[in-house]
Amino acid sequence: MLLYIEKVKENQKAFADKVIEISKKLKINPNWLMLVMYSESGLDHRKPNPDGGATGLIQFMPETAAWLKTTTYALKNMSNVQQLDYVYKYFKGFTGKIKSYFDLYLITFFPAAVGKPNDFIFQTKTKSAALIAAKNKGIDKWVKDGKITLGEFKKYTNSTIPKDIIAKLNDNTTTTTPVVEEKKNNKLSKINPIFLFGMIGLFIYFYKKK
């Protein structure tokens, strides 16, 4: 099963199927995506962040929503399954380049840091290092120097992974694993094998007599 699928309160089966579908397209372990969304929003597709205006499964910022040709208001009013289409659009440009859970989370949080050294400081032309650190105090807790480096972000990411799920995150071969168990009425599996082989024997007997 997918990690934290029980936290999804609406359209659970459709949501799980969609996560598997887009993970196949992105060539990633679907549990990476589930943990990123759980870490960002608790898998609540309507969750807002009043400090910055982010919303949704991966906390889309207003400028990110505009880049995806939508708005945070529209995202908030979509179903969780519909919003996954925009999650896919956000990561699509990195298809084949996401090699770990950390890669996926870094792309979610600060894509400009992809491929940078550990001493790279998170800042942009419009957002200072101090501002980014102030809005993410949980990440700046290692040094508390008013800036976040890629190395600090790695420490933060590793510290948030529950030990009991590390094995699932290290596996990148589960993109086709069924994620929501369904009761199946497989009548053939209930047939007594002795009866089944007897029927096959009768078929062969009558076939030879023809």
C-alpha positions in Angstrom: 0.0 0.0 0.0 1.0 3.6 -0.4 2.4 5.4 2.5 -0.2 7.5 4.4 -3.1 6.6 2.0 -5.3 6.3 5.1 -4.9 10.1 5.5 -6.7 10.7 2.3 -10.3 11.4 3.3 -11.8 11.9 -0.2 -11.7 9.8 -3.4 -9.1 7.5 -1.8 -9.1 4.8 -4.5 -9.0 7.3 -7.3 -6.4 9.3 -5.6 -4.2 6.3 -5.1 -4.6 5.2 -8.7 -3.7 8.7 -9.9 -0.5 8.8 -7.7 0.6 5.5 -9.2 -0.2 6.8 -12.7 1.8 10.0 -12.5 4.7 8.3 -10.6 5.0 6.0 -13.6 5.3 9.0 -15.9 7.8 10.6 -13.6 9.7 7.3 -13.2 9.7 7.6 -9.4 8.7 5.6 -6.4 5.1 6.7 -5.6 5.9 6.6 -1.9 8.3 9.5 -2.5 5.5 11.6 -3.8 3.2 10.5 -1.0 5.7 11.5 1.7 6.4 14.9 0.1 2.7 15.6 0.0 2.2 14.4 3.5 5.1 16.5 4.7 3.8 19.6 2.9 0.1 19.4 3.5 -0.8 16.3 5.5 -2.4 15.2 2.2 -5.1 17.9 2.6 -5.5 19.3 -0.9 -7.3 22.4 0.6 -4.7 23.2 3.2 -3.7 26.9 3.1 -0.6 28.6 4.3 -1.4 32.1 5.4 2.3 33.0 5.5 3.0 33.3 1.8 -0.3 32.3 0.3 0.6 28.7 -0.5 -2.1 26.0 -0.8 -2.7 22.4 -1.7 -1.0 19.1 -1.8 2.5 20.4 -2.4 1.8 23.9 -1.1 1.7 25.7 -4.5 2.8 29.3 -4.2 0.7 32.0 -6.0 3.6 32.5 -8.6 3.9 28.7 -9.1 0.2 28.4 -9.7 0.4 31.3 -12.2 3.3 29.4 -14.0 1.0 26.4 -14.2 -1.7 28.6 -15.7 -4.0 28.4 -12.7 -4.5 30.1 -9.3 -4.3 29.0 -5.7 -8.0 29.7 -5.4 -8.7 27.4 -8.3 -6.4 24.7 -6.9 -8.1 24.9 -3.5 -11.5 24.4 -5.1 -10.5 21.3 -7.2 -10.9 17.8 -6.0 -7.8 16.1 -4.7 -7.6 13.9 -7.8 -7.9 17.0 -10.1 -5.1 18.7 -8.2 -2.8 15.8 -8.8 -2.7 16.8 -12.5 -1.0 20.1 -11.4 1.3 18.2 -9.1 2.4 16.2 -12.2 2.7 19.3 -14.3 5.0 20.8 -11.7 7.4 17.9 -11.7 7.1 17.0 -15.4 10.2 18.9 -16.5 12.3 16.8 -14.1 11.2 13.4 -15.5 14.0 10.9 -15.4 16.2 13.2 -13.3 14.6 12.4 -9.9 16.7 9.7 -8.3 15.6 9.9 -4.7 13.1 11.1 -2.2 15.4 14.0 -1.4 15.6 15.0 -5.1 11.8 15.2 -5.2 11.5 17.2 -2.0 14.2 19.6 -3.1 12.4 20.2 -6.4 9.2 20.9 -4.3 10.8 23.2 -1.9 13.5 25.1 -3.8 14.1 23.8 -7.4 16.9 26.4 -8.0 19.1 24.4 -5.6 19.0 21.3 -7.8 22.6 20.3 -8.7 24.2 22.9 -6.4 26.9 22.1 -3.7 26.0 21.8 0.0 27.1 25.3 0.8 24.6 26.8 -1.7 22.4 29.4 0.1 18.6 29.4 -0.6 17.8 32.9 -1.9 16.4 34.5 -5.1 16.4 37.9 -6.7 13.1 38.7 -4.9 13.5 36.7 -1.7 16.5 37.2 0.6 18.2 34.4 2.4 17.0 35.9 5.7 13.4 36.0 4.6 13.4 32.4 3.4 15.1 31.3 6.7 12.5 33.3 8.8 9.6 31.6 7.0 11.2 28.2 7.5 12.6 28.2 11.0 12.3 24.5 11.3 14.9 24.1 8.6 17.2 26.9 9.9 17.3 25.2 13.4 20.7 23.5 12.7 22.9 26.7 12.7 20.3 29.5 13.2 22.3 32.0 11.2 19.5 33.5 9.2 20.1 31.4 6.1 19.4 27.9 4.8 22.0 26.0 2.9 21.5 22.9 0.8 23.4 20.9 3.4 21.1 22.1 6.1 18.1 21.2 4.0 19.5 17.7 3.6 19.8 17.3 7.4 16.2 18.6 7.8 14.8 16.2 5.2 16.6 13.2 6.7 15.4 14.1 10.2 11.7 14.1 9.1 11.7 10.6 7.6 10.2 8.0 10.1 12.7 5.2 10.5 10.1 2.5 9.8 9.5 3.7 6.2 13.1 4.3 5.1 13.2 1.0 3.3 10.2 1.9 1.2 11.8 5.2 0.2 15.0 3.5 -0.8 13.1 1.3 -3.3 12.5 2.8 -6.7 11.0 -0.4 -8.2 7.4 -0.1 -6.8 5.8 2.2 -9.3 3.4 -0.5 -10.4 2.5 -2.0 -7.0 -1.2 -2.0 -6.2 -1.9 0.5 -3.5 -5.4 0.2 -2.3 -6.5 -3.4 -1.6 -9.8 -4.4 -3.0 -11.9 -7.5 -2.4 -11.9 -9.6 -5.5 -14.5 -12.3 -6.2 -12.2 -14.6 -8.1 -14.3 -17.7 -8.5 -11.7 -19.7 -10.4 -9.3 -19.5 -7.4 -12.0 -21.1 -5.2 -12.4 -24.2 -7.5 -11.0 -27.4 -5.9 -7.8 -28.3 -7.8 -8.7 -32.0 -7.9 -12.1 -31.2 -9.6 -10.3 -28.8 -12.0 -7.8 -31.4 -13.1 -10.6 -34.0 -13.4 -12.4 -31.7 -15.8 -9.3 -31.2 -17.9 -8.8 -35.0 -18.0 -12.4 -35.5 -19.3 -11.9 -32.8 -21.9 -8.7 -34.6 -23.2 -10.5 -38.0 -23.2 -13.5 -36.8 -25.3 -11.2 -34.8 -27.6 -9.2 -38.0 -28.4 -12.3 -40.0 -29.1 -13.4 -37.6 -31.9 
